[in-house]
Amino acid sequence: MIKRVIKRHLPKKVLDILYKFKSRIQNKDDFEWSEYNKKYCKQISEIEKENTLILPEGKYSIVEGKIVLEPSLLHLHPNHKLLYETIYDLKPGSLLEVGCGCGDHLANIQKVLPQTKISGCDLLEKQMKFLLSRHPELKTTANLFVHDITISAPNTKVDLVYTQAVIMHIHRNNRHLNALRNMFYASKKYIVLMENWSRHNFYNGIRKISREPGFPWGNIYLYVNDDGNQILMVISNTVLEGYKELHNNKELLKYLKNT
C-alpha cells in the first residue's frame, strides 16, 4: 500500500534517485532475478499498448538512416529507435545483445541489417523461452544462449556488443563493472549502451576499466548520439566521424528527467 502511494505521488526523477540509493545501501540489484520474468512480461505488455515494439514487414522504411513507420502505427519507443538507428549507422558484421529479453531488438535489427550475424544472451532460461515464443524465427537465425555477463565474458567475439536497460539494474558488489568489463572482451570494435545514466557513473567506470592491465582494446573513444530527447553512448576502438565526443559523466545526464 505504501509503495503504491509513493509511486503515485512522487515524480519519476525522485523515484529514480530513491531506488538508486536503496540499491546501494542494501547492496542488491533492482530485481530478484529468479522472479524477474513475470515482471518483465507484464512490462512488455504495458509498453506495447503505447509503442510499436516489433517492426511490421512492409510498414516501415529507412530514410537517410532514420526509421519511419507508417502513420497508422504507434511510434517506436524513442530509446529503441535511437538504438536501432545507431547500430544501423555503424553497420557491424556481427553483434551481441546482452540481456536480450523478449528478442524484439534482435528481431528488429535483423530486419534493418539482414546481413549482420546476430547473437543474444540472457541470464534466465525463462527469458529465452519467452523470446522464442515471441520470435520463433530467431531459433535458427540467431545464436542464443544463457549467460551471466557479471561472471565472465561470453564465449563469442563480435563487432558490436550492446545493452538496452540492463546495466542500470545491476548493483550488487559493483558487478555492473564486471558486466561492462566482460563486454569489452566480447567486442572487437564497438559497445553501444542505452541505459538510465543516473544509476551509475558510467563514464568513470569505463575509464577505470580501460586503464586496467590486460584491457583488450588498444585504444578507446567515448561518444554520444544525442537525438534531442535522450542520449546513447557509443564506445569505439577507432575514431568515429559524426558522433560527439563524451568528456564526462555529467554530459550523460542532460535529459535526466526523461530517463
ROVEX-231835 format. One record per residue (C-alpha): residue number from 1; residue in three letters; x negated, y, z. Coordinates in steps of 0.05 Angstrom, whole numbers, plus 5000, padded with zeros to 4 digits. Layout:
ROVEX-231835
{NUM "Ala" {X Y Z}};
...
***
This chain:
ROVEX-231835
{1 "Met" {5000 5000 5000}};
{2 "Ile" {4945 5049 5020}};
{3 "Lys" {4905 5032 4957}};
{4 "Arg" {4965 5045 4913}};
{5 "Val" {4978 5113 4945}};
{6 "Ile" {4904 5133 4937}};
{7 "Lys" {4903 5113 4864}};
{8 "Arg" {4967 5150 4850}};
{9 "His" {4947 5217 4882}};
{10 "Leu" {4872 5224 4873}};
{11 "Pro" {4842 5248 4807}};
{12 "Lys" {4803 5196 4767}};
{13 "Lys" {4738 5234 4776}};
{14 "Val" {4745 5229 4852}};
{15 "Leu" {4764 5155 4848}};
{16 "Asp" {4701 5141 4807}};
{17 "Ile" {4658 5174 4859}};
{18 "Leu" {4692 5136 4916}};
{19 "Tyr" {4684 5069 4880}};
{20 "Lys" {4612 5086 4866}};
{21 "Phe" {4594 5097 4938}};
{22 "Lys" {4637 5039 4962}};
{23 "Ser" {4598 4992 4918}};
{24 "Arg" {4532 5020 4940}};
{25 "Ile" {4549 5017 5014}};
{26 "Gln" {4577 4947 5010}};
{27 "Asn" {4522 4924 4962}};
{28 "Lys" {4572 4889 4918}};
{29 "Asp" {4596 4891 4847}};
{30 "Asp" {4661 4924 4828}};
{31 "Phe" {4695 4856 4819}};
{32 "Glu" {4696 4787 4849}};
{33 "Trp" {4675 4755 4784}};
{34 "Ser" {4708 4688 4796}};
{35 "Glu" {4775 4725 4796}};
{36 "Tyr" {4759 4775 4742}};
{37 "Asn" {4792 4741 4683}};
{38 "Lys" {4863 4753 4708}};
{39 "Lys" {4850 4827 4719}};
{40 "Tyr" {4815 4833 4652}};
{41 "Cys" {4872 4801 4612}};
{42 "Lys" {4921 4848 4645}};
{43 "Gln" {4877 4907 4629}};
{44 "Ile" {4873 4888 4556}};
{45 "Ser" {4949 4883 4553}};
{46 "Glu" {4956 4953 4582}};
{47 "Ile" {4904 4984 4535}};
{48 "Glu" {4935 4956 4472}};
{49 "Lys" {5001 4990 4488}};
{50 "Glu" {4966 5056 4471}};
{51 "Asn" {4909 5037 4426}};
{52 "Thr" {4894 4993 4366}};
{53 "Leu" {4844 4942 4392}};
{54 "Ile" {4837 4897 4331}};
{55 "Leu" {4824 4927 4262}};
{56 "Pro" {4881 4902 4217}};
{57 "Glu" {4859 4877 4149}};
{58 "Gly" {4875 4927 4093}};
{59 "Lys" {4898 4981 4141}};
{60 "Tyr" {4833 5018 4154}};
{61 "Ser" {4777 5048 4114}};
{62 "Ile" {4708 5076 4127}};
{63 "Val" {4698 5147 4102}};
{64 "Glu" {4629 5177 4109}};
{65 "Gly" {4613 5130 4165}};
{66 "Lys" {4678 5143 4203}};
{67 "Ile" {4732 5090 4214}};
{68 "Val" {4800 5116 4191}};
{69 "Leu" {4864 5078 4208}};
{70 "Glu" {4930 5084 4170}};
{71 "Pro" {4974 5137 4202}};
{72 "Ser" {5026 5086 4225}};
{73 "Leu" {4976 5052 4272}};
{74 "Leu" {4958 5070 4343}};
{75 "His" {4890 5104 4349}};
{76 "Leu" {4827 5064 4363}};
{77 "His" {4803 5075 4434}};
{78 "Pro" {4754 5132 4427}};
{79 "Asn" {4698 5094 4462}};
{80 "His" {4707 5035 4416}};
{81 "Lys" {4709 5079 4354}};
{82 "Leu" {4644 5113 4373}};
{83 "Leu" {4612 5046 4388}};
{84 "Tyr" {4632 5015 4321}};
{85 "Glu" {4611 5077 4281}};
{86 "Thr" {4543 5080 4315}};
{87 "Ile" {4529 5006 4302}};
{88 "Tyr" {4554 5015 4230}};
{89 "Asp" {4504 5072 4222}};
{90 "Leu" {4446 5031 4249}};
{91 "Lys" {4465 4971 4206}};
{92 "Pro" {4429 4916 4245}};
{93 "Gly" {4418 4849 4211}};
{94 "Ser" {4437 4815 4276}};
{95 "Leu" {4467 4835 4342}};
{96 "Leu" {4487 4811 4411}};
{97 "Glu" {4544 4836 4455}};
{98 "Val" {4530 4827 4529}};
{99 "Gly" {4597 4818 4564}};
{100 "Cys" {4636 4802 4501}};
{101 "Gly" {4702 4792 4539}};
{102 "Cys" {4762 4782 4492}};
{103 "Gly" {4718 4787 4430}};
{104 "Asp" {4753 4847 4398}};
{105 "His" {4688 4885 4390}};
{106 "Leu" {4652 4827 4357}};
{107 "Ala" {4712 4814 4311}};
{108 "Asn" {4717 4888 4291}};
{109 "Ile" {4642 4896 4279}};
{110 "Gln" {4642 4833 4237}};
{111 "Lys" {4696 4866 4193}};
{112 "Val" {4657 4931 4182}};
{113 "Leu" {4589 4896 4177}};
{114 "Pro" {4604 4828 4146}};
{115 "Gln" {4531 4813 4131}};
{116 "Thr" {4509 4822 4204}};
{117 "Lys" {4498 4758 4244}};
{118 "Ile" {4536 4767 4309}};
{119 "Ser" {4528 4736 4378}};
{120 "Gly" {4563 4746 4444}};
{121 "Cys" {4552 4724 4515}};
{122 "Asp" {4594 4730 4577}};
{123 "Leu" {4587 4710 4650}};
{124 "Leu" {4651 4669 4652}};
{125 "Glu" {4675 4607 4614}};
{126 "Lys" {4747 4634 4623}};
{127 "Gln" {4728 4696 4584}};
{128 "Met" {4703 4653 4527}};
{129 "Lys" {4768 4613 4526}};
{130 "Phe" {4807 4679 4523}};
{131 "Leu" {4762 4703 4467}};
{132 "Leu" {4774 4641 4425}};
{133 "Ser" {4849 4644 4436}};
{134 "Arg" {4848 4715 4411}};
{135 "His" {4797 4706 4355}};
{136 "Pro" {4792 4632 4336}};
{137 "Glu" {4752 4650 4274}};
{138 "Leu" {4693 4670 4319}};
{139 "Lys" {4683 4597 4338}};
{140 "Thr" {4649 4586 4271}};
{141 "Thr" {4626 4657 4251}};
{142 "Ala" {4592 4678 4316}};
{143 "Asn" {4541 4650 4364}};
{144 "Leu" {4578 4649 4431}};
{145 "Phe" {4551 4627 4498}};
{146 "Val" {4559 4634 4573}};
{147 "His" {4502 4672 4605}};
{148 "Asp" {4487 4715 4666}};
{149 "Ile" {4447 4774 4640}};
{150 "Thr" {4426 4794 4710}};
{151 "Ile" {4387 4729 4719}};
{152 "Ser" {4349 4720 4654}};
{153 "Ala" {4343 4744 4582}};
{154 "Pro" {4387 4706 4532}};
{155 "Asn" {4351 4653 4491}};
{156 "Thr" {4361 4693 4428}};
{157 "Lys" {4327 4752 4392}};
{158 "Val" {4368 4801 4352}};
{159 "Asp" {4360 4870 4322}};
{160 "Leu" {4411 4904 4367}};
{161 "Val" {4440 4889 4436}};
{162 "Tyr" {4499 4928 4463}};
{163 "Thr" {4548 4934 4521}};
{164 "Gln" {4616 4966 4528}};
{165 "Ala" {4635 4979 4601}};
{166 "Val" {4592 4924 4631}};
{167 "Ile" {4530 4951 4667}};
{168 "Met" {4573 5002 4704}};
{169 "His" {4606 4947 4744}};
{170 "Ile" {4542 4914 4769}};
{171 "His" {4514 4940 4835}};
{172 "Arg" {4493 4882 4880}};
{173 "Asn" {4418 4884 4896}};
{174 "Asn" {4406 4932 4838}};
{175 "Arg" {4419 4875 4789}};
{176 "His" {4441 4926 4737}};
{177 "Leu" {4367 4939 4727}};
{178 "Asn" {4356 4865 4716}};
{179 "Ala" {4411 4866 4664}};
{180 "Leu" {4381 4926 4627}};
{181 "Arg" {4311 4895 4631}};
{182 "Asn" {4334 4829 4601}};
{183 "Met" {4369 4865 4544}};
{184 "Phe" {4302 4893 4522}};
{185 "Tyr" {4274 4823 4518}};
{186 "Ala" {4331 4802 4473}};
{187 "Ser" {4328 4862 4426}};
{188 "Lys" {4278 4874 4370}};
{189 "Lys" {4300 4945 4352}};
{190 "Tyr" {4359 4977 4388}};
{191 "Ile" {4400 4977 4451}};
{192 "Val" {4468 5013 4449}};
{193 "Leu" {4505 5029 4514}};
{194 "Met" {4575 5054 4523}};
{195 "Glu" {4584 5059 4598}};
{196 "Asn" {4612 5103 4653}};
{197 "Trp" {4550 5145 4663}};
{198 "Ser" {4568 5164 4734}};
{199 "Arg" {4559 5094 4761}};
{200 "His" {4483 5090 4756}};
{201 "Asn" {4425 5135 4738}};
{202 "Phe" {4416 5101 4671}};
{203 "Tyr" {4363 5148 4645}};
{204 "Asn" {4316 5139 4704}};
{205 "Gly" {4329 5065 4708}};
{206 "Ile" {4310 5054 4635}};
{207 "Arg" {4249 5098 4641}};
{208 "Lys" {4227 5058 4702}};
{209 "Ile" {4235 4992 4665}};
{210 "Ser" {4196 5018 4605}};
{211 "Arg" {4135 5031 4650}};
{212 "Glu" {4133 4961 4678}};
{213 "Pro" {4076 4913 4660}};
{214 "Gly" {4098 4867 4603}};
{215 "Phe" {4152 4913 4576}};
{216 "Pro" {4166 4882 4508}};
{217 "Trp" {4171 4945 4466}};
{218 "Gly" {4111 4985 4444}};
{219 "Asn" {4150 5050 4441}};
{220 "Ile" {4217 5073 4468}};
{221 "Tyr" {4260 5132 4446}};
{222 "Leu" {4325 5151 4481}};
{223 "Tyr" {4381 5184 4442}};
{224 "Val" {4455 5201 4449}};
{225 "Asn" {4512 5200 4400}};
{226 "Asp" {4560 5255 4422}};
{227 "Asp" {4627 5259 4387}};
{228 "Gly" {4652 5318 4427}};
{229 "Asn" {4691 5276 4477}};
{230 "Gln" {4645 5221 4501}};
{231 "Ile" {4572 5202 4498}};
{232 "Leu" {4540 5137 4476}};
{233 "Met" {4467 5121 4489}};
{234 "Val" {4422 5093 4435}};
{235 "Ile" {4353 5066 4454}};
{236 "Ser" {4305 5051 4397}};
{237 "Asn" {4233 5028 4390}};
{238 "Thr" {4224 5075 4330}};
{239 "Val" {4242 5147 4317}};
{240 "Leu" {4314 5156 4293}};
{241 "Glu" {4339 5211 4248}};
{242 "Gly" {4407 5242 4260}};
{243 "Tyr" {4411 5229 4335}};
{244 "Lys" {4400 5278 4392}};
{245 "Glu" {4342 5261 4439}};
{246 "Leu" {4362 5247 4511}};
{247 "His" {4319 5285 4562}};
{248 "Asn" {4351 5269 4629}};
{249 "Asn" {4409 5234 4663}};
{250 "Lys" {4449 5299 4672}};
{251 "Glu" {4460 5302 4597}};
{252 "Leu" {4498 5237 4600}};
{253 "Leu" {4548 5267 4650}};
{254 "Lys" {4571 5321 4602}};
{255 "Tyr" {4642 5292 4596}};
{256 "Leu" {4646 5261 4664}};
{257 "Lys" {4719 5278 4673}};
{258 "Asn" {4735 5235 4612}};
{259 "Thr" {4695 5174 4632}};
***
